[in-house]
Amino acid sequence: MSDTSYLQWPFFEPPHAELAKQLDAWATANISQAHGSDVDAECIALVKSLGKAGWLRHAVAGIDAGGAADVIDTRAICLIRETLARHSGLADFAFAMQGLGSGAISLHGTPEQRAKYLTRVASGEAISAFALSEPDAGSDVAAMACSATVDGDGYVLNGEKTWISNGGIADFYVVFARTGEAPGSRGISAFIVDADTPGFSIAERINVIAPHPLARLRFENCRVSTAQRVGAAGEGFKVAMRTLDVFRTSVAAASLGFARRAMDEALQRATTRKMFNGVLADFQLTQAKLAQMATAIDSAALLTYRAAWLRDQGKNVTREAAMAKMTATENAQQVIDAAVQIWGGMGVVSEVPVERLYREIRALRIYEGATEVQQLIIGRDLLKNPLA
């Protein structure tokens, strides 16, 4: 592992440091740095491997459902994502989506839903997905158009979802659709849609700069039973936001993993690259850049693990999670860019670690709420609770 002194911070308990140590050893032995051409197959294999090794147990809540504890340990989730991201962006993605995709069931699922889905998520036998965004409703969830109309003892879904991670390989999707109990965000409900449900299809696969399974989904008279609804009717927005509050902090942690790997690569390059009868690290400009990188990492880590610790104390962390996500992703972008600069021409060669990190970090500044959305969340919360 790279610098682990932060594990001694008061945010953590002894089991957290041991978890990070064990996962790092496992990842070193079991995760390849290079990615093959079949991203779907690789992601499926990673889910199975993470499940078999027991790491996915931390992504779901409930010992009865195969989870590591009855309540999700946010700090554990963050440490796992940080560690996996330092080894492989796709491994981090595979773990994160098992948690995000099933998070609504962990938080609001019925005993029957938990038994049917969470146990398979925890073991890596089923792949989950979180379907919230639409072509015209990304950050503005209230603009959602996908509908779920009551029909007898069930609902009929019509519409589309897009930018859905694990789209095309997931065994089930937690889908948010407008049910109309009230206007805006108050008239949305959440449903579990199995991948083989009639009327559900993959409309398009989407390719991005850091490849991972991604798709646009289509629902055409797709019928689901009332038993597949997660939480109460009309409370889907609350279900989605509670789920995102858990995993938004973990996005910050994944950014930390990318940044720490970039720092390791930059230090290695700076101390070995011969230049003008010395090495690159001898120059004050290089030392200043390394200092800025280290400071950016530590400041992001403090905000990230403050948010994780507060949530584990039962606090509302909407503001703190937004601060962590915004700062960690933006800082990681700067750290990785600096690492590429230190690597020089080699830094833009395809599949060199810093080049791969440069592609992997970019999406994190957008998904689960772009940086600008995090600023709005923080500002509105400050105005609503100025003394909080």
C-alpha positions in Angstrom: 0.0 0.0 0.0 1.0 3.7 -0.4 0.9 6.0 2.6 -1.5 4.5 5.2 -0.9 6.9 8.1 -4.5 8.3 7.6 -5.8 5.0 8.9 -4.7 6.2 12.4 -7.1 9.2 12.2 -9.8 9.2 14.9 -12.4 8.7 12.2 -11.5 5.0 12.1 -11.6 2.0 14.4 -9.0 -0.8 14.4 -11.2 -3.1 12.2 -11.1 -0.5 9.5 -7.4 -0.5 9.2 -7.3 -4.3 9.2 -9.9 -4.3 6.4 -7.9 -2.0 4.2 -4.7 -4.0 4.8 -6.4 -7.3 4.0 -8.1 -6.0 0.9 -4.9 -4.4 -0.4 -3.1 -7.8 -0.1 -6.0 -9.6 -1.9 -6.2 -7.0 -4.7 -2.4 -7.2 -5.2 -2.7 -11.0 -5.7 -6.0 -11.1 -7.6 -6.6 -7.9 -9.7 -4.9 -7.2 -13.0 -3.8 -3.7 -13.7 -4.5 -4.1 -17.4 -8.0 -4.4 -18.9 -8.9 -6.7 -21.7 -11.1 -5.9 -24.7 -14.3 -7.6 -23.3 -15.2 -5.2 -20.6 -18.6 -6.9 -19.9 -16.9 -10.3 -19.3 -14.2 -8.7 -17.2 -16.8 -6.8 -15.0 -18.9 -10.0 -14.5 -15.7 -11.9 -13.5 -14.7 -9.1 -11.0 -18.2 -9.2 -9.4 -17.9 -13.0 -9.0 -14.4 -12.7 -7.6 -15.3 -9.9 -5.2 -18.3 -11.9 -4.0 -16.4 -15.2 -3.6 -13.7 -13.4 -1.5 -16.4 -11.9 0.8 -15.8 -8.2 -0.1 -19.3 -7.6 -1.5 -20.8 -8.5 1.9 -19.9 -4.9 2.9 -22.0 -3.5 0.0 -25.3 -4.7 1.4 -27.1 -4.2 4.8 -28.3 -7.1 6.9 -26.5 -10.2 8.2 -29.7 -12.1 7.4 -29.2 -11.1 3.7 -25.6 -12.0 3.6 -24.2 -8.6 4.6 -21.2 -8.0 6.8 -23.4 -6.0 9.3 -27.0 -5.0 9.8 -26.2 -1.4 8.8 -23.9 -0.4 6.0 -20.6 0.8 7.4 -19.9 3.9 5.3 -16.3 4.1 6.4 -15.7 0.4 5.3 -17.4 1.1 2.0 -15.1 4.1 1.4 -11.9 2.3 2.4 -12.9 -0.6 0.0 -13.5 1.8 -2.9 -10.4 3.8 -2.2 -8.3 0.6 -2.1 -9.8 -1.0 -5.2 -9.6 2.3 -7.2 -5.9 2.4 -6.4 -5.5 -1.0 -8.0 -8.2 -0.9 -10.8 -10.9 1.5 -11.8 -13.0 -1.4 -13.1 -12.7 -3.3 -9.9 -13.9 -0.2 -8.0 -16.8 0.1 -10.4 -17.8 -3.5 -10.0 -17.9 -3.2 -6.2 -19.6 0.2 -6.2 -22.4 -0.7 -8.5 -23.3 -3.8 -6.4 -23.8 -1.4 -3.5 -25.5 1.5 -5.4 -27.7 -0.9 -7.5 -29.0 -2.7 -4.4 -28.8 0.3 -2.0 -32.5 1.1 -2.1 -33.3 -2.6 -1.2 -30.8 -2.4 1.7 -32.4 0.7 3.0 -36.1 0.2 2.2 -36.6 -3.3 0.9 -39.2 -5.7 2.3 -37.9 -9.0 4.0 -38.9 -10.8 0.8 -37.0 -8.4 -1.5 -34.0 -8.6 0.8 -33.9 -12.4 0.8 -34.4 -12.6 -3.0 -31.9 -10.0 -4.1 -29.4 -8.9 -1.5 -28.2 -12.4 -0.7 -27.3 -12.9 -4.4 -25.7 -9.4 -4.6 -23.5 -10.1 -1.6 -22.3 -13.4 -3.0 -21.6 -12.0 -6.5 -24.3 -14.3 -8.0 -26.4 -11.4 -9.2 -25.4 -8.0 -10.7 -27.5 -4.9 -9.7 -28.1 -1.6 -11.4 -29.5 1.8 -10.3 -31.7 3.4 -13.0 -32.5 7.0 -12.2 -31.2 9.3 -15.0 -33.1 9.9 -18.2 -32.3 11.7 -21.5 -33.9 14.9 -20.2 -33.7 14.3 -16.4 -30.2 13.8 -15.0 -29.5 16.2 -12.2 -33.1 17.5 -12.4 -34.8 14.4 -11.1 -38.1 16.2 -10.9 -38.2 16.3 -14.7 -38.5 12.5 -14.8 -40.8 11.3 -17.6 -40.6 7.5 -17.3 -44.0 6.5 -15.9 -45.4 3.7 -13.8 -49.2 3.4 -14.1 -51.3 1.4 -11.7 -52.9 -1.6 -13.4 -54.7 -4.1 -11.2 -52.3 -5.6 -8.7 -49.3 -4.1 -10.4 -47.7 -1.3 -12.4 -47.0 -0.8 -16.1 -43.7 1.0 -16.9 -43.2 3.1 -20.0 -40.2 5.3 -20.9 -36.4 5.3 -21.0 -33.4 5.6 -18.7 -29.9 6.4 -19.8 -26.3 6.5 -18.5 -27.2 3.4 -16.5 -24.1 1.6 -15.2 -24.2 -2.2 -15.5 -26.8 -1.7 -18.2 -26.7 -4.8 -20.4 -25.1 -7.1 -17.8 -27.3 -6.5 -14.7 -29.6 -9.2 -13.5 -32.0 -6.6 -12.0 -32.5 -2.9 -12.0 -33.9 -0.6 -9.3 -35.9 1.8 -11.5 -37.4 5.1 -10.5 -40.6 6.1 -12.3 -43.3 8.7 -12.1 -46.4 7.4 -10.3 -48.2 10.7 -9.9 -49.1 10.9 -6.3 -48.0 14.5 -6.2 -46.3 16.9 -8.6 -42.5 17.1 -9.0 -40.2 14.8 -7.0 -43.0 13.8 -4.6 -44.8 11.6 -7.2 -42.0 9.1 -8.0 -41.7 5.5 -6.9 -39.0 2.9 -7.0 -39.4 -0.6 -8.5 -37.2 -3.7 -9.0 -37.3 -4.8 -12.6 -35.7 -8.2 -13.4 -33.7 -8.2 -16.6 -35.9 -10.8 -18.2 -39.1 -8.9 -17.6 -41.2 -8.7 -20.8 -41.3 -5.1 -22.1 -37.8 -4.3 -20.8 -34.9 -4.0 -23.3 -31.5 -2.5 -23.8 -32.0 0.3 -26.3 -28.4 1.2 -26.7 -24.9 0.4 -25.3 -22.9 3.5 -24.6 -19.1 3.7 -24.9 -17.1 6.2 -22.7 -13.5 7.2 -22.3 -12.9 4.8 -19.4 -14.9 1.7 -20.6 -17.4 0.1 -18.3 -20.8 -1.5 -18.9 -23.2 1.4 -19.7 -26.5 1.6 -21.5 -29.8 3.3 -22.3 -32.8 1.3 -21.1 -36.3 1.1 -22.6 -39.6 0.2 -21.0 -42.6 -0.6 -23.2 -45.7 -1.8 -21.3 -43.3 -3.4 -18.9 -45.4 -4.9 -16.1 -44.2 -5.4 -12.5 -46.1 -6.5 -9.5 -46.8 -4.2 -6.5 -44.5 -6.6 -4.5 -41.6 -5.2 -6.7 -42.1 -1.7 -5.4 -39.3 -0.5 -3.0 -40.6 1.7 -0.3 -44.0 3.5 -0.2 -45.7 4.8 -3.3 -44.6 8.4 -4.1 -41.5 8.2 -1.9 -39.1 7.1 -4.6 -37.2 10.4 -4.5 -36.5 10.0 -0.8 -35.4 6.4 -1.5 -33.0 7.6 -4.3 -31.6 10.5 -2.2 -31.0 8.3 0.8 -29.2 5.8 -1.4 -27.1 8.5 -3.0 -26.1 10.0 0.4 -24.4 6.7 1.3 -22.6 6.2 -2.0 -21.9 9.8 -2.9 -19.3 9.8 -0.1 -17.8 6.6 -1.5 -17.3 8.4 -4.9 -15.1 10.8 -3.0 -13.2 7.8 -1.7 -12.7 6.3 -5.1 -11.3 9.6 -6.2 -8.9 9.4 -3.3 -7.8 6.0 -4.5 -7.1 7.3 -8.0 -5.2 10.3 -6.6 -3.1 8.2 -4.3 -2.1 5.9 -7.1 -1.2 9.0 -9.2 0.9 10.3 -6.3 2.8 7.0 -6.1 3.4 7.0 -9.8 4.6 10.7 -9.7 7.0 10.0 -6.9 8.4 7.0 -8.6 8.9 8.9 -11.8 10.3 12.0 -10.2 12.9 10.1 -8.2 14.1 7.9 -11.0 13.9 10.1 -14.2 17.4 11.3 -14.9 17.7 14.9 -16.0 20.6 17.4 -16.1 23.0 15.4 -14.0 20.4 14.6 -11.4 16.8 13.5 -11.2 13.5 15.3 -11.8 12.8 15.4 -8.0 15.9 17.6 -7.5 14.1 20.6 -9.0 12.2 23.0 -6.8 9.3 23.2 -9.3 8.9 19.4 -9.0 9.0 19.5 -5.2 6.4 22.3 -5.2 4.1 20.3 -7.5 4.4 17.2 -5.3 3.7 19.3 -2.2 0.5 20.6 -3.8 -0.6 17.1 -4.8 0.0 15.8 -1.2 -2.0 18.7 0.3 -4.9 18.2 -2.1 -5.1 14.5 -1.3 -5.1 15.1 2.5 -7.7 17.8 2.4 -10.0 15.6 0.3 -9.4 12.7 2.6 -10.3 14.7 5.7 -13.6 15.8 4.1 -14.4 12.3 2.8 -13.8 10.5 6.1 -15.6 13.2 8.1 -18.7 12.6 6.0 -18.4 8.8 6.3 -17.8 9.0 10.1 -20.8 11.4 10.6 -23.1 9.1 8.6 -22.0 6.1 10.7 -22.9 8.2 13.8 -26.5 8.4 12.4 -26.2 12.0 11.2 -27.7 13.6 8.1 -24.7 14.2 5.8 -26.2 15.7 2.7 -24.0 18.8 3.0 -20.9 17.0 4.1 -21.2 14.3 1.4 -21.6 17.0 -1.2 -18.5 18.8 0.1 -16.5 15.5 0.1 -17.6 14.5 -3.4 -17.0 17.9 -4.9 -13.6 18.4 -3.3 -12.2 14.9 -3.7 -13.1 14.6 -7.4 -11.9 18.0 -8.3 -8.7 17.6 -6.3 -8.1 14.2 -7.8 -8.4 15.6 -11.3 -5.7 18.2 -10.4 -3.4 15.5 -8.8 -3.7 13.2 -11.8 -3.1 16.0 -14.3 0.1 16.9 -12.3 1.2 13.3 -12.4 0.8 13.1 -16.2 2.9 16.3 -16.4 5.6 14.8 -14.3 5.7 11.7 -16.5 6.1 13.9 -19.5 5.6 12.3 -22.9 5.3 8.9 -21.4 2.3 10.2 -19.4 0.1 10.2 -22.5 1.0 6.8 -23.8 -2.0 4.5 -23.8 -2.4 2.3 -20.8 0.5 3.8 -18.8 -1.0 4.0 -15.3 -1.2 7.8 -15.2 -2.9 7.9 -18.7 -5.5 5.4 -17.5 -6.1 7.4 -14.4 -6.5 10.6 -16.4 -9.4 8.9 -18.3 -10.9 7.2 -15.2 -11.2 10.3 -13.0 -13.0 12.5 -15.5 -16.5 10.8 -15.1 -16.4 11.0 -11.3 -16.7 14.8 -11.5 -20.1 14.2 -13.3 -21.9 11.1 -12.1 -23.9 11.0 -8.9 -24.3 14.7 -9.2 -21.8 16.9 -11.1 -19.6 19.4 -9.2 -22.0 22.2 -10.0 -24.9 20.3 -8.5 -22.8 19.6 -5.4 -22.3 23.4 -5.1 -26.1 23.9 -5.3 -26.7 21.3 -2.7 -24.2 22.9 -0.3 -25.5 26.4 -0.9 -29.1 25.5 -0.4 -28.4 23.5 2.7 -26.4 26.5 4.2 -29.3 28.8 3.5 -31.8 26.3 5.0 -29.6 25.4 8.0 -27.1 28.2 8.4 -26.0 27.2 11.9 -25.9 23.4 11.3 
